[in-house]
Amino acid sequence: MAAGRHFFSTGRDEALQKLDNGGGLNRQRGKFYKPGTFVMEINVNFLDNLRLEAKFDDFTVITDQPIRYKGDGSAPSPFDYFLASSALCAAYFVRVYCLARNIPTDNIRLSQNNIVDPENRYNQIFKIQVELPEDLSDKDRQGILRSIERCTVKKVVQTGPEFQIETVDSLDQDAQALLMASPENASSTFIEGKDLPLEQTIANMTGILADLGMKIEIASWRNIVPHVWSLHIRDAASPMCFTNGKGATKESALCSALGEFIERLNCNFFYNDQFFGEEIANSEFVHYPNEEWFQPGPDDALPEGILDDHCLSIYNPDGELGGSNLIDTNSGNIQRGVCSLPFVRQSDGEVVYFPSNLIENLFLSNGMSAGNTLFEAQVQCLSEIFERAVKKQIIEEEIALPDVPRQVLEQYPDILEGIEALEKQGFPVLVKDASLGGTFPVMCVTLMNPRNGGVFASFGAHPSFEVALERSLTELLQGRSFEGLNDVPPPTFNSLAVSEPNNFVEHFIDSTGVVSWRFFSAKHDYAFCEWDFSGTNEEEASGLFGILKAMGKEVYVAVYEDLGAPVCRILVPGYSEVYPIEDLMMDNTNMALGYRKDILNLHALNDGELADLVQCLEESQLDDYMTIISLIGIEFDENTVWGQLTILELKLLICLALQWHDEALEFVETFLQFNDNTVERGLFYRAVCAVLEIVLDDELELDDYLVNLRRMFGEPTMAAVVGSVNGSVRFHGLTPTNTQLDGLDKHLRLVESYKKLHAARAATVGNR
C-alpha cells in the first residue's frame, strides 16, 4: 500500500515541510492534493460560552468574543488573531532581513491598522507602517520594505484562499488507511524483534480490537526527522483509552501503538485508578477470572496468602502496611477484601498473589508488553524494565556515560541520518552507551537545546545494539515537534533534585525530568562497549531473565492470552517500581474510598454529613488544588464545573451550604488568589466574596448594594450568589450525581469500554 508521509507544520513559514509521497497524490480527508502540497491540521474544541480552543502541534490557542458580542472578553477573537498574524508575519520577515545583515532592530517599529469600509465591512485596507532609523542606508530601507512584501499571510489574502466546507463521517478517516490494509494484499516487512511481518501484526492486532467492539482512531502522526515516526491512537468511543507508538517507519510505529494498546487493555492500565461502578464491583470477578480475594486479619493485619516472604521484606519491612492499604480503588468493595492477582515466581514456578492495588500504585505501565509470540512479548517487557531501571540508576548516581564512536554510528545510516537532521536544526545530540560496561542492553540519546539551555535524555533498550539505539532516538521525538523540545528543563549540579523520587516519575512519564551536569563530563565512569545480546526471541528472553537472576532479583510473571495475543506483565520487586514504596501508605490511590460515595451523593447529604466531609478533607492535608477527578477516580467532563472542581472549591461550596460564612470567605479569598477556573466561575466567586464581606460586616446591609452588584455581575449570577450565601442554593453549578454514575457520560464511556473487556474475559471462562 502506498502511503504518504504526513507532516503537521508548526505554523512557522520556515518550518513547513513538504509531503513526500513518491510523486503520487496525497489523500487527506477525502481530498486529493498535488505532490508537494502542505498540510497543516488544526483541531478545534468548544469550551464554555463562546470560548474556543485550537490545537496544533504542541500549541494551544484560546479565542473568545468581546463582552459586547456576549462573550467573556477573556481572549482575543478569531478575527483579532487574523489581524495580528499579518502584522507579526511582516515583522518576522523584517527580523529575518536584519539578522542576515547584522542590522539591529532596537529602533525599528512596525504597526498595522485595518481600515474598514463603512458601506462594506468585508472591504478592508491593511495599512502596515514601519519606522526606520535615520542612519539606515537607502538600500536597506528598500530591502526591508521588499521583505514585508514577502509576508506569507499577505500573499495568501491577496491570492484569495479557497474555502471548502464539508461534513465527514470521521475527521480521522485518512489516518485509518493503515489500519484497514489487508495483509494478503500487502508486502511482508520484517524488522528485528518481530516474529511476524509488520503488516500481519497490524492485521492481527486490529482484528483483536475489532472483536472486542473497539474502533481505533489514528489521531495524529509526526515525522519531523528522517526515519523517526510517532503517532497517537485512541478508542473512538472512549478517547481516554489511548496510546502512543514510535518507530523507524509508519508501519513499525503503528505496530508499537497497537501493541501498547493491547497490553494496556490486558493489564487494565487504561482503568488504573477509575471506579468501575457498583455492577462490576459486585460481579463474579472484578479484574480477572482467576483473581482471589483475601480478608485482612485482626487489627488490619495483612491477609494471609498474599505476597511471599521476599515481597513482604520489600513492601512491609517495618510491619506498618495494613490490609486496608491494599483495598482496590476500582471496585471500592471494602467488604470483599483485598483483590489479588496470580503471578508465577520464576525461580521455582510457584504462584504468588499480588494485590491489584499494590501493582496499580507502584508499577504503573512498567513491565507490560504484547507480542506476536510470548517470547517476543517477554523480550519487549524485560527490555523496558532494564531501560527504566538503568536510566534511574544513571540519573540518581549522576553517572557519566561514554560516547558511541562515530565509526560505530556509521554502521546504522538511517539512525545517523535522523541524528544529523536534529543537529542541522540546531540541537546538539550526544549518543551514549548506557550499558554500564556491557552489563545491560541499554542506549541513550541526549538532546541539548541551546534555545533554552534544556536537555532531554532519552533511553532505549533491546538485546540488539541497533534496536536499542533506534528506540532511544524514536523515544526522544515521540509526539514532539521542534517547538515541543523547548519545554525540556536545564541540567543541574543539585544532587538532591536529580535523586528526588518525583524526578524519576517525570522521567518515566515523558522523559522531562532533570539530569545532572555531571552526566556531561568528558571523564566517563565506564568504557564504551559495543555489546550484543541478540539472538532469537526465545534466546533473548532467556538471556534477559538471566541478567536479573545474576543480580539476585526475584521475577514474577503473569501471562494473558485470552484476547488472542500473548501479553505478559512482569514484576521485579525492589527494581521495577515507578513510584516509591512509601506511597502505599502515604499517597495510595484508594484514598478515594474515603470520599467517593459522599462526593457523588453530595446533594443528598444532610448538614451533619456535610460537616463530617469538609472536616475530613481539612484533616487529610490533601493538596487543595487536587482535582476531584484525581481524588475519587471519576472522569467528569472537563468542560463542566465538576470537571474543574478542586478540593478547595468543594470545601468552599460545602461551607456555603452549611452557612459557615467565615470559613467560606477564607476559602473564597484563597480561590480568587490562585484561580485558573473559567471566567464565569471566577466572576461568580468575586460576587460571593463581595456578598460575604457585606454579610459579615455588622455595619453593612446587603440590600444597599444589590442594585449595583446586579449591574456589575448580572441578575442570574447574583441570584445564584445570594442564594448560595443564604442557603437557598446549594452547590451552584454542580449537577446532582450518585454512585450509579447517572449523567456522568464521559466516565460511563470508560466503564462501557471496560465492560467489553470484562465480558470477553467472562466468555473465555465459559468456553473452557
N, C-alpha and C positions, 0 to 999 in steps of 0.2 A: 504494500500500500504506500503510495507516495504521500508524504506529509510535509507541509510547510513548517518552517520554524517561526514561532510567534514571539515577537519582541514587543513588550508593552513599554512604551517610552516613559521617561521621567518627566516629559513636558518641556525640557530644555532643548532648544533647537539643535545644539551641537551634539546632543546625546541620542537623537533619533537614529534608529538602526533599521536597515532595510530587511524586508522579509526575504529569506533565502529559500526558494523552493525549486531550485534546479531548472529555472527557466519556464516553469509551468505557471498555472494560475493559482492564486491563493483563495481558498474558500473561507470566508469569515461571515458568520451569521447569515448563511443562506445566500450571500452575495459573492460574485467572482470579481476579483480585482487583478489589475495588471501586475506582472512581476515588478518588484521594487516598490510596491505600494507601502506606505507607512500605516501602521495600525496602532492606535492608542485607545485603550479601553478605560472608560470612566464609569464606575458603578455608583449609583445614587440611592441613598436610603432616606426615607421620610421620617423626620424626627417630630418633636412636639410642635403644635401650632403650625406656623409656616416655615419652620426651620428645616433645612435640607443638609444632607451630608454627602459630599462627593469623595470617593476613594479612588486613588490611582497610585500604583507603585507603593511606596511607603508613606504617602502623603494623604492627609485628610483636610478637606476644605469645607467649612461650615458657612452656609448662607442663611440669611433671614430677610425680612422685609421691614421697612420703616414702620413706625407705630401708626403713621397716617394711612398706611395700607393694611392695617390690622395685624401687623407683625409685632415682634417684641423689640426690634431695633438692636438685637444682640450681636449682629454680624452684618457685614456688607451684603447687599443684594446681589443676585447673579449678574445684573447689568453693571453694577459697580465694579465687580471683578473684571468684567469685559473691558470697561473703560480703563481700569488700572493696567490691564495686560498690555495695551498698546503703548502706554507711557513707559512701562517697565521694559518692554521689548526694545523700544527706541533707545532707552538709557543703556540697555545691555550692549547694543551694537556700538554706542559711543564709547563705552568702557573697553570693549574689545579693541577698538581702533586705538585708543590712547595707550592701553597696556602694550600693544605691539610696537609703539613708538616712544615709550617711556615718557609720555605726556601726563603730568599729574592731573587728577580730576577734582582736586580740592576746591578749585574756583570755577568749576563748570556746574551750571544749574540748568535743570530741564523741567518744564511744566507742560501740561496739556489741558486745554479747555474744550469741551464739546458744546458746540453752538447748535441749538435746536430750532428748526424752522417752526414758528408758531402755527402755521397752517398745515404742516405735515411733520409730525414728531419723528417719523422714521427717516426724514431727510435731515442729516446732521453733518456738521463740519467738525472734524477733529483737528484742532489747531495746536500744533506742537511748537513750543518756543524753547530755544536754547540760549543761555547766556554764556559767552566765552571770554576768557581773559584777554586783555588788550594786547599782551605781548605775544599772542599766538599768531603764527605765520598765516598768510592767506591760503597757502597750500593746505595746511592742516585744518583751517576753518572750512574749506570746501570739502576736505576729506571727511570731516565729522558730519557735515550735512548729508554727504553721499552715504555715510554709514547708517544714518537714520532712515534713509530711503530703503535700506535693506531689511527693515523691520518686518519680520515674518507675519505678525498679526496684521500689519497694514496691508501687506501684499495679499493675504487671504481675503480680507474685507474688500479690497479693490477688485480682486478677481471675481468675487461673488460666489461663496461656497454653495454647494447644492445640499439641501436637506432632504434626506429620505426617511420618512416616518412610517413605521410598520409595526404590527403586532407579531410576536413569535411565540411558539409553544414553549420554548426554553431559551433563555439568554445564553446558555452554555452549549448549544447544540453542536457547534463546530468542534468544541473541545472533546466531545464524546466520541469522535470518529475512531480513535484508537481502541476504545472500549468495545466497539461493535465489529472490529475486524474478525473475519473468520480465519481460524488457524489453518484450515485446509487450503485457503487461497493466499496465505501469506508465506513469505520466506521463513526459513528457520535460522534464527540468530542465537548462537550460543555465546555465553560470556562465562568467564571463570567464576566458579562458585555456585552456578545454577545447574541442576541436574536435568532440566528441560529447556527447550528454546524459549526465548522471551515471549514469542507470540503465543505459544501453547500455555505458558504460565499465566499470561494475561487472560486468555480464554477460560482457563480453569478457575481462576480466582473470581472473575466477573460472573461465571456460572454459579459459583457457590453463593455469592451475594444475591444474585437474581432468585435463586431457590429460596432464600430467606425472605424474599419480598422487599429487598432493599434496592432502590435505584440510586446508583452512584453518579454524581456530577463531578466533572473536572472544572474547578472554579478558576484556575489560573495557571499559566506557565511562566517560567523565567529561563532565559538563556543569555546572560549578559557577557559571557566569555565563551570561546570555543570549547566544546566537549564537556560542558557543565550545565546540566539541565535540572530543574526542580519544578514541582507542581504541587497544587493543593487540591485534594478531593474531599467530598463530603456526601453524606446521606441526604438526598433531596428532601425527604420527609422530616428529617431531624438534623439540621445543619450543625448541631452541637457535636455530632459524631463526624469527625474529620481527621485526616492525616495529611502529612507532607511526604513527598518522595524526592529522591535525588539520584542522579546517575550521569554517566557519560553520554547517554543518548536519551531521546524521548521515551523509547520503549523501556529501557532499564530504569528510568526514573518512575515510570508508571508502575512497573513491577514492584519497585520499592514502596510506593504509596499504597498499592493494593495489598501487598504483604503486611504492611504495618496496620492497615485497616482490619484485616482478618485476624491478626494476632491480638489486636486490642478488643475485638469482639469476643474472641475465645477467652481472653483473660479478664473480661468485664471492665476493661480500663476506661471505656467511654462513660461508664456509670459509677466511677470510683467512689465519689462522695455524695451521690444523689439518693434521694428517698424513692424506693420502688413503689410505694403505695401499700395500702393495707391488704389488698388482694394477694399480691405476691408475697408480702411479709408473712402471710398465714397459709401459703400454699405448701404442697408436699415438700418441695425444696425451694430455696431462695436463689442460690448461686449455681450449684451443680447437683445433679442427682446423687453423686457419691459423697456429698458433704455430710459431716457429723456435727451434732450439737452437744455441747458439754455444759453442765451446770456448775457455776462457781461453788467452791466449798464454803465452810463456815468463815465468818468474818471476811468475806470477799476474797478468799484464797483462790489461787489459780486452780482451774479444774484439773482433776486427774485425767491423764490421757492425751493432753495436748503437748506439743513440742517434745524434745528429748533433753537429756542432761546437757549435751553440748549447747543446744539453743538456749536452755534456761540459764546457763552460765553467762551467756551474752546478753540476753534480754531481761533477766531478773537477777542480777548479781547480788543485790542487797535485799532481796525479798520484798521490795516495795511495790512491784507490779501486782495489780489486783484483777480479779475476774471481770469487774465492771469496766476496766480499761479496755477490754477486748470485745465488748459487745459491738456488733457491726452496725454501722450507721445506715446502711441500705435498707435493712428491714426495721431497725429500731425495736426489734422484738425482744425486750429485756427478759420476759418470762421464758422465752425459748432457750436462752442461754448464749453460749459462745459458739458461733458458726465457724467450723474449722474444715480445712480442705486437705486432702491427702497428697503428700509428696513422697517420692521414693528416695531414700538415702542411698547415695551411690556407693558408699564404702561397703555396704553389706546387703543392699536390696530391701531393707526394712521400710515399712510405711510409717511416716511421721505426720501428724496433723498440725497444720499451721493455722492459727486464727486468721480469717479473712481480713479482720481489722488490722492486724499486725502487718500483713502484706500491703494493704492499701495505704497505710500510714507511712511506711518506711521505704518501700521499694519503688513506688510509682510504676513507670513502664520499664524500668531497668530489668533485664533478664527475661524478656519475652520475644518470641520470634515465630514466624510462619515460614514454611518452605515447601518445595515440591516433594521432598523426602524428609524424614525425621532427622537424618544426619545433616542435611542442608540447614534445617532449622536450628539444630544444635550448634553448628559452626557459627551461624549468624548471632545466635543468642550469647554464646560464650565470648565471641569477639567483642560484642558491645559491652559485656561485663568487664573485660580487660581494658577496653578503651576508656571507660569511665573511672575504673579504679586506678589505673596508671596515671591518667590525667589528674586525678585528685592528689595522688602522691607527688607528682611533679610540681603541681601548683602549691600545695601546702608546704613541701620541703624546699621550695624555691630552687629546683634543680636546673642547672644549665645544660641543655641538650646539645649534642654535636650536630653540625650541619651535614646535609647529604651532599656529597661532592657533585660538581657539575657533570662529570663523565657518567655518573650513575643516573642522574636525571635524564640525560640524553638517550638512555635506553627506553624511555617512555615518552615519545614525541608528543602524543596527544595531551598528556598531563603537562608537559613542559610548555606547550602552546598556550594552555589556559593560564598558567602561572605568568608567562611573559605578557599575556594580554592584560593581566592585572597590573603588572609593572608599568606598561605603557599608559595606563590610566592614572599613574602617579601613586600607586600603592606598593611600597617595597614589600617583598614577600620573603620569608625565611622558611626553608624546608628543613625539618629536623627529624632525626632518628629518635623516636621515643621508646625504643625497645629496652632501654636501660641495660645496654651491653649485650643485646641479643637474647634477653630473657623473655620478653613479651612481644607479641606481634602487633606493635602499635607504631604509628607515624604521626607527625604533627606538621601542619602548615599554618604559619602565623603571618597575619597581615598587619602592616603598620600603616596608620592613616596620618600623614603629615598635616592634613587639613585641621585636625582637632587634637592631635597627639595621642590618639587612642590606638589600642592594639587588640587583636582578635586572634586567640589561639584556638585552632580547630584540630581535633584529633580524630583519627580513624584507625580501625583495627580489622585485621583479617590474616589468616595464615600466609597469604600471598603478599609479598612486599608491594607489588604493583597495586593490588586491590586496596590495601590499607592506605597507600599514598593517594589513590584516586578518591577514596572515601573522605580523606582529610580535606581535599580540595572541594569536593562537592558539598560537604557539610558546611564549609566556610561560606558558601554562596547560596545555600538552600533558602529560597524565598526572599532573597535580598536583592536590592538594586544597589548601584554605586552610592546613591544618596543614603541608603539604609546603613551603609558602613560608617556613617558619621555619628552613629549612636554608641559606638564601642568606647569603653572607658579607658583612661590612660593608665599606664603601669604605675606601680608604687614601690617604695622601699619599706613600707609599713608591713611587717610580717604578720601582725595581728589581723590586718584587713584581708590578706590572702588566705589565712588559715581559718577564718571565721566560717562556721558551718553554712550560713546562708550564701556565702560566696560560691561554695561548691554547688548549691542548689541552682544559683543563677547560671553557672557553667553547664549544669545538666539541662536546664530548660532551653536555653538558646545560646549558650557559649559566650554570654556577655558579662561574665564575672571578671574580677580583677586578676591580673597576673603581676608577678614581681619583676622589677627591673633586673634582678639577678638572673632571671631567665635568659636575658640577652647577653650575658657575659661571654666574651671570647674564650675564657678559661672554662672548658667544658668539664662536667663531672663524670662523663662517660666517653669512651672512644666510639667512633662510628662503627656500626656493624651492618653489613649487607646481609641481613638474616633471611631465612626462608623456612617456613613451617608448612609449606604447601604439600598437597597430595590429593587423594580422593577425599570427598566429604567425610567418609567414614574414618579415614586415617587422620584427617584434620580434627574431627571431633574428639577422637581418642587422644590425640596429642594435646589438645587444649584442656581436656579433663585431667590429663597427666600433669600439666603445669600446676593446676590447683591442688592436686594430691601432693605434689612435691612441696608445696607451700604449707601443707598441713591443714588445708581447708576442707570442711565437710560440705558436700554439694547435694542439693535436694532438687528433684526434677518432677514436674507434673506434665503429662502429655495429653493433649486434647485433639482428637481426630474425628469427633462425631460430625462435624460440619463438612467434612470432605477434604480438608487439607491438614497435614501434620503441623501442629503448633505445640511448642514447648514453653514452659516457664521454669526458669532455673533460679534458685535462691542460694546465695553463698553467705550465710550469716557472718556478720563481722567484716564483710568485704564488699558486698554489692548493694548495701543500703544507700539511698539517696539522702534521706533525712536522718538526723541524729536519733539514736535510740531513745533518748530522753523525751522525745515528742510523744511517745506512747502515754506518758503521764502528764506532760506539760502542754502539749498542743495537739491532742488527739482529735480527729475529725468527728468522733462520736460525742463531742461536746454538744452537737446538735440535739442529742436526745433530751437534754435538759431544757430545751427551749422550743423545739419544733412544734409540738402539739399546742402549746399555749399561743404561740405566734400565729399559727394557722387558724386558730379559733379565737383570735384577738377580739373580734366584735362580740363574741358570746361570753366573754369573761366578766364576772362581777367585779366590783371595786376591790374586794379583798384579794381576788386572784390577780388583778392587775397590779396591785401594790406588791404582792409577792414577786411578780415577774420583774418589775422595774428594780426592786431591791436585789433580786438575784443577778440581774445584769450589772448593777453597780458593783456588787461584791465580787463579781467574776474577774474584774480587772482586764476584761477583753478590750481590745482596741476600739475606741468609739467610732472609728471610721471604717471598721469592718462592715461589709455589706451583709444584709440579711440573707442574700443568696448564698454567700460563703458560710454563714453561721449555721443555717438549718438545711442546706443541701436541696434547695428548691430553685428551679430555673424560672424565675419570673421574667416577663417581657421587660427588657431593659428600657423601653420607652414609656413604662408606667411608673407611678410613684413607688410601687412595690419593688420594681426593678432597680431603682436608685436608692432605696431605703438603707440607711446605715443604723447601727446600734444607737448612735447619738440621737438621730431623728426619731427613732422608735421610742426611746426614753422620753423625749420631749413630748410626743403625742400622748403617751400614757399619762404624763404629769398633767397635761391639759385636760384629759378625760377625767382625772381624779380631782381636778380643781386645785392642784398643788402649784399655785401661781409663782411663788418664789423660786422653786426648783425649775419650773418651766422657763422663767426669764433667764436663769443662769444657763440653761441648755440652749435657748434660742440665741443668746449672745454669742456663745461658742460656735453654734451652727453658722451664724452670719459671718463670723470672723474667717472661717475656713470653708465657706460654701462653694462647692463646684456643681451644685444641682442645677436644674433648669431655671431659666429666668422667671417663669411663672411661680415656681416653688419658692425662689428667693424673695420675690415680692410678697408672697403670702406671709412668709416669716418676718419680713420687715414690718408688715402691718401688725402681726401678732406681737412683735416686740414693742411697738408703739402702744398698742392697747394694753398690754400687761403693765407697762410703766405707768400708764394713766390709772389703771385699776388699783395698782399697789400704792399710789400716792394719795394720801388722805385729803389732800387739798385740791385734787383734780376730780372733775366729773366727766365721764365718758361722753355723755350726751352733748357736752360743749364742743367736742372735737369730731363728732361723727360726720357732720356735713362735709368738712374738708378732707377727712380721711376717705370718705366715699369718692370725693372728687379726685383724690390722689391715686387710690388703688382700684376704684371701680366698685359698683354695687355688689356684683357677685362675689368678689374677693372679700369684701368687708362683711358680707352676710356669713361667709364661712369662718372668717376670723372671729367675729363677735360670738357666733355660735360655739366655736371651739373654746373660747375663753369662758363663756358662761355655762358650758357643759351640754348645750343642746345639740351640738355637732361633735361627734366623736370620730377621731382618726380620719380627718379630712384627706381625701384623695386615695385612701386605701379601700379598695373594694373588698367586701366580705369574702373570706376563704374558709376552707375547712380541711380536715385530714383526708377527705376523699378527693381532694385536689380539684374540686369543681371550679371551672372557669380558668384554670391555670394551663392554657393551651400549650404554651411552649414546653412546660415540664411534662405535660401529658404526651406530647410528641416524643419526648425522650423515653418515657415509660413504654409507649407503644413500640418504639424501636427495640427496647429490651424484651418486651413480650414476644416478639418474633423469635428472638434468640432463645428465650425461655421455652417456648413451645417446641422449637426444633430439638432442644435437649430432652424434653419430656417424650417426644416422639421416638427418639433413638432408644430410650429405655424400654418403651413399649414394643419396639421391633426386635429386641434381643431375645 
